Structures are given as C-alpha cells and as structure tokens.
Amino acid sequence: MCSLAPTPEYIAAFRVARWDTFRLNCPSITDILPDSPRTLEREAEALERWGYQRVLLAGHSFGGSISLIAVGRSDAIDAVIATAPAAYGSAQSAKLGEGHSGPTRDFVV
C-alpha cells in the first residue's frame, strides 16, 4: 500500500515558485532501507537525463532518511530537505558510505 499522507505544505511553496515537483510514492512492502535510497538515486539520475539541471529531494521521516543516504551516493542530487528523518535498521543494513566518503552536497535538515 502506498502512503496516503498529504503532500507537505512546503512543497506547495516550491510549486508557487515555479519548481517542478514530483512525488515518488513507494509501496510500503518494498520501501526498505537497503533498497529505497537506490530507488531515489535512479529517479534523480533519470531526471538529470531528461534535462533537469538541479534535483532537490524532500522527505519526511523515512523519506527524509533515505534522501539523506541518497544525496551522499549520487551526484545527480543537489540538495535535500529532510523533516524529522528517521528509519529502522542500521548503517550497515543501508550500506552507508559504501564506496563513498559521505555526503558531498549541501543539504537542509
């Protein structure tokens, strides 16, 4: 089942400022710590291929956590807004830092 949570109000502010916004809604059965950051990385890389020059991820709770992981692993992600980032699991289960020295982009928490 996908999240039925409303889109956060701050996303509306981005729309008013003429940003394109997309909601990536993953079924909770497949939205797991080791795989979800990779999904965000792939989606950001696709946006880059489609001509987007800057990609900002925004997420709440689990979405914020996986966004922070993804920004450290993909050059296609320029920034993150993470509100109340939280996730179950361990850094090892998420393979944090594998092949990376950590986030290299600016992000807002």
Secondary structure as GFF3:
##gff-version 3
##sequence-region A 1 109
A	DSSP	alpha_helix	9	16	.	.	.	ID=ss1
A	DSSP	alpha_helix	36	49	.	.	.	ID=ss2
A	DSSP	beta_strand	56	60	.	.	.	ID=ss3
A	DSSP	alpha_helix	62	71	.	.	.	ID=ss4
A	DSSP	beta_strand	79	83	.	.	.	ID=ss5
A	DSSP	alpha_helix	91	94	.	.	.	ID=ss6
###
